[in-house]
Amino acid sequence: MSDQSLLSAVPDGRYLPEFRSVDEILAHARFNDAVIVFVDGLVGLWSHDPRLRPMLEYERAVCFMLIVCLAAVEDEARPETWLTMAHLREILPQMSIAPDRPIMDFVGSLVEDDLIRLEPSPLDRRARRIVPSQRMLELDREWLSVIHAPLHCLYPNMTYELALARDEAHHRAYRQASVQVFAVANYIMTSNPPADYFVREAVGSRIFVMLMAEAERDPEQRSDRAFLTRAAARAGASRTHVRNVLKGAAERGYLRLPEGGDNRIEAMPILIESGRRWVAECLAATDLTHRIALALLKA
């Protein structure tokens, strides 16, 4: 996907600053290092709490981030900007997510885990406002530190360090900026079939980044031995489920399952190329959003 395609997802007429392009990132001499930093960061993300593992699944992760983003642009003087359950239901389809019972049950689980509060609206007691907790914001800052770390690896500078330090002002500005480029994230996934396949499978995103992390380090682009057991443990899923996800990927030509005594999984060139481009696109989109955030901080 070209940068022009990435930008085509942004509404016409919206000002966007210059940002690191996908091709520039791919061509960087340290891009291989950045890929390792990125996938290792995602593998370890929120690993301190197994209850958070399901939030890396695409629909739940997007719902989580939408809540943080939409809460960041609320204006108390303008009730139409308040984040309510009805507002969330309206926005989810823009990210290719149906606001059906499973995703609404997930919102309920965020309440149970003290990540959000549902408060009656002062204008309509039947409406419920969604209020992120400090813990939710801290988890989101952890996410931002992970996705900015590869950019800092490639282009060390003070501004990326704001995200690495989990600066609260930068975090709020970044999430306000994210609202302007919602469609970019959706476009990245739908334009990259191998990555899209994995992230839409339950715990598929963890399986994908674990396989990428191991294959990137191996000259033959294979996983370490006993990947199935390791992936199941790290993803909090059964070996049968992980095997089924990998089998689906093999049927699509994305990888080769082990035969005989060698139980290593071979990532096919299409998966490696797709994964590396997915990383570059994610970093380009992160840099774009980061630069919008810096402009907001200066305003």
C-alpha atoms as one frame of an Amber mdcrd trajectory, in Angstrom:
protein
   0.000   0.000   0.000   1.395   3.403  -0.955   1.299   6.453   1.283  -1.212
   7.938  -1.121  -3.487   4.961  -0.492  -3.033   5.373   3.240  -3.940   9.041
   3.030  -6.926   8.302   0.812  -8.638   6.981   3.925  -8.572  10.467   5.457
 -11.489  12.772   4.577 -10.783  15.332   1.844  -9.755  18.786   2.922  -8.260
  17.779   6.255  -4.842  19.266   6.952  -2.170  16.661   7.529   1.469  17.318
   8.393   4.385  15.656   6.640   5.235  12.284   8.170   7.608   9.353   7.754
   6.463   7.448   4.686   5.994   3.700   4.430   8.703   3.428   1.770  11.131
   5.556   3.821  10.600   3.330   6.852  10.994   0.127   4.792  14.244   1.435
   3.293  15.779   2.442   6.619  19.047   0.633   7.414  17.716  -0.339  10.853
  14.248  -1.437   9.750  14.960  -5.059  10.693  15.743  -3.901  14.228  12.532
  -1.865  14.303  10.492  -4.919  13.273  11.945  -6.887  16.185  11.252  -4.019
  18.608   7.671  -3.783  17.328   6.732  -7.464  17.424   8.542  -8.083  20.719
   6.673  -5.141  22.211   3.317  -6.479  21.041   4.090  -9.994  22.298   4.867
  -8.588  25.743   2.080  -6.006  25.824  -0.124  -6.305  28.913   1.522  -9.660
  29.666   1.544  -8.639  33.326  -2.204  -9.340  33.497  -3.653 -12.404  31.700
  -7.138 -10.844  31.926  -6.027  -8.254  29.384  -5.028 -10.750  26.691  -8.451
 -10.717  24.970  -8.120  -6.963  24.428  -5.520  -7.606  21.725  -8.212  -9.203
  19.574  -9.120  -6.793  16.783 -12.703  -5.902  17.676 -12.011  -5.594  21.396
  -8.772  -3.666  20.893 -10.488  -1.203  18.562 -13.447  -0.813  20.920 -11.040
  -0.181  23.823  -9.144   2.484  21.875 -12.312   4.079  20.511 -13.499   4.653
  24.056 -10.234   6.347  25.014 -10.179   8.443  21.832 -13.806   9.570  21.954
 -13.534  10.441  25.630 -10.472  12.579  24.827 -12.457  14.833  22.467 -15.449
  15.379  24.720 -16.484  18.960  25.362 -18.539  19.328  28.533 -20.269  22.370
  27.027 -21.408  20.341  23.999 -23.504  17.312  24.993 -23.445  16.011  21.427
 -19.727  15.203  21.962 -20.309  13.172  25.125 -19.353   9.527  24.861 -22.460
   7.449  25.459 -23.346   3.874  24.651 -25.462   5.156  21.743 -22.539   7.203
  20.399 -20.224   4.186  20.599 -22.751   2.057  18.699 -22.820   4.673  15.921
 -19.015   4.801  15.579 -18.183   1.081  15.698 -19.474   0.322  12.145 -17.022
   2.930  10.793 -14.276   0.572  11.972 -15.959  -2.484  10.379 -17.240  -3.682
  13.760 -20.881  -4.620  14.296 -22.258  -3.213  17.572 -23.807  -6.580  18.396
 -24.149  -8.437  21.658 -20.563  -9.805  21.889 -18.998  -6.360  21.618 -21.544
  -4.883  24.015 -20.775  -7.729  26.428 -17.122  -6.712  26.126 -18.041  -3.168
  27.140 -19.759  -4.689  30.146 -16.577  -6.580  31.025 -14.674  -3.276  31.002
 -17.015  -2.094  33.729 -16.420  -5.260  35.753 -12.644  -4.832  35.418 -12.848
  -1.193  36.598 -11.633   0.105  33.243 -14.702   2.257  32.588 -17.658   3.644
  34.519 -21.171   4.068  33.175 -22.726   7.251  34.558 -26.270   8.548  33.991
 -26.345  11.553  31.675 -27.542  14.704  33.438 -29.641  15.454  30.350 -31.273
  12.052  30.009 -31.215   9.603  32.915 -31.842   6.740  30.469 -28.548   7.466
  28.660 -25.245   6.254  30.045 -21.994   8.156  29.634 -18.825   6.062  29.298
 -15.970   7.325  31.480 -12.503   5.705  31.169 -10.781   4.985  34.478  -7.212
   5.982  35.239  -6.234   2.330  34.906  -7.625   2.236  31.369  -5.670   5.363
  30.463  -2.502   3.870  31.932  -2.967   0.716  29.841  -3.447   2.840  26.735
  -0.260   4.775  27.485   1.522   1.413  27.697   0.171   0.609  24.219   1.402
   3.948  22.846   4.879   3.391  24.290   5.060   0.054  22.451   4.063   1.459
  19.046   6.376   4.480  19.346   9.444   2.480  20.428  10.271   1.238  16.875
  10.071   4.812  15.552  12.462   5.947  18.258  14.737   3.059  17.233  14.791
   4.397  13.661  14.663   8.136  14.347  15.775   8.894  17.912  14.363  12.238
  18.991  12.826  13.911  22.001   9.255  13.915  20.738   8.936  10.113  20.530
  10.310  10.013  24.056   7.102  11.709  25.206   5.235   8.517  24.309   7.952
   6.275  25.743   7.741   8.215  29.010   3.926   7.834  28.932   3.485  11.579
  29.185  -0.153  12.321  30.028  -0.432  15.510  27.947   1.008  13.778  24.877
  -1.291  10.812  25.433  -4.393  12.992  25.474  -3.263  14.919  22.384  -2.417
  11.685  20.564  -5.860  10.257  21.229  -7.500  13.514  20.116  -5.423  13.292
  16.938  -6.406   9.638  16.470 -10.027  10.675  15.967  -8.952  12.567  12.835
  -7.422   9.461  11.255  -9.683   6.627  12.446 -10.119   5.335   8.914  -6.365
   4.883   8.394  -6.158   2.049  10.948  -9.093   0.266   9.368  -7.591   0.697
   5.896  -4.247  -0.794   6.978  -5.903  -4.007   8.112  -8.321  -4.472   5.227
  -5.614  -3.822   2.611  -3.310  -6.515   4.044  -5.063  -9.925   3.802  -2.499
 -12.047   5.721  -2.402  -9.654   8.682  -6.160  -9.171   8.477  -6.719 -12.937
   8.628  -4.760 -13.315  11.846  -6.059 -10.303  13.742  -9.696 -11.210  13.087
  -9.220 -14.685  14.559  -9.570 -15.070  18.330  -6.095 -14.435  19.845  -4.822
 -14.446  16.253  -2.938 -11.181  16.712  -0.790 -12.709  19.460  -0.133 -15.800
  17.343   0.815 -13.584  14.395   3.270 -11.370  16.256   4.826 -14.323  18.078
   5.423 -16.098  14.770   6.811 -12.908  13.235   9.119 -12.375  16.222  10.593
 -15.854  15.877  10.686 -16.065  12.074  12.419 -12.671  11.788  15.292 -14.020
  13.895  15.683 -17.280  11.978  17.636 -17.507   8.682  15.073 -19.984   7.362
  12.178 -17.829   8.591  10.929 -20.578  10.873   9.624 -20.540  14.396  11.476
 -22.094  17.289  10.505 -25.628  18.206   7.306 -26.255  20.182   5.703 -23.054
  18.870   2.216 -24.483  19.287   2.613 -25.048  23.038   4.323 -21.709  23.563
   1.757 -19.747  21.558  -1.140 -21.387  23.390   0.374 -20.485  26.760   1.152
 -16.891  25.814  -2.206 -16.346  24.113  -4.249 -17.969  26.849  -5.850 -20.355
  24.341  -5.984 -24.098  23.775  -3.450 -25.847  21.567  -6.383 -26.973  19.419
  -7.472 -23.385  18.783  -3.941 -22.246  17.949  -3.534 -25.242  15.623  -6.779
 -24.349  13.841  -5.692 -20.728  13.347  -2.358 -21.909  11.929  -4.091 -24.484
   9.741  -6.294 -21.746   8.281  -3.205 -19.666   7.544  -1.511 -22.657   5.900
  -4.556 -23.262   3.702  -4.218 -19.657   2.504  -0.543 -20.165   1.689   0.754
 -17.916   4.471   2.819 -20.570   6.242   3.898 -24.197   6.091   3.049 -26.488
   8.967   5.710 -28.922  10.225   6.070 -32.399   8.844   7.777 -35.358  10.440
   9.943 -34.728  13.480  10.632 -31.037  12.808   7.874 -29.127  14.595   8.999
 -25.682  13.508   6.528 -23.581  11.517   7.795 -21.947   8.337   6.534 -18.462
   7.519   6.140 -18.214   3.760   7.556 -15.204   1.865   4.049 -13.720   1.422
   3.582 -13.670   5.203   7.018 -12.216   5.917   6.621  -9.523   3.255   3.080
  -8.771   4.383   4.104  -8.663   8.033   6.996  -6.303   7.391   4.837  -3.989
   5.301   2.153  -4.096   7.990   4.771  -2.977  10.519   5.910  -0.141   8.235
   2.328   0.978   7.636   1.566   0.921  11.362   4.680   3.000  12.052   3.825
   5.500   9.298   0.308   5.877  10.691   1.708   6.253  14.210   4.117   8.949
  13.065   1.307  10.789  11.260  -0.885  10.745  14.367   2.053  11.705  16.575
   2.772  14.794  14.455  -0.864  15.883  14.589  -0.662  15.447  18.363   2.454
  17.645  18.555   0.607  20.370  16.658  -2.272  20.107  19.136   0.148  20.437
  22.041   1.589  23.617  20.535  -1.817  25.157  19.809
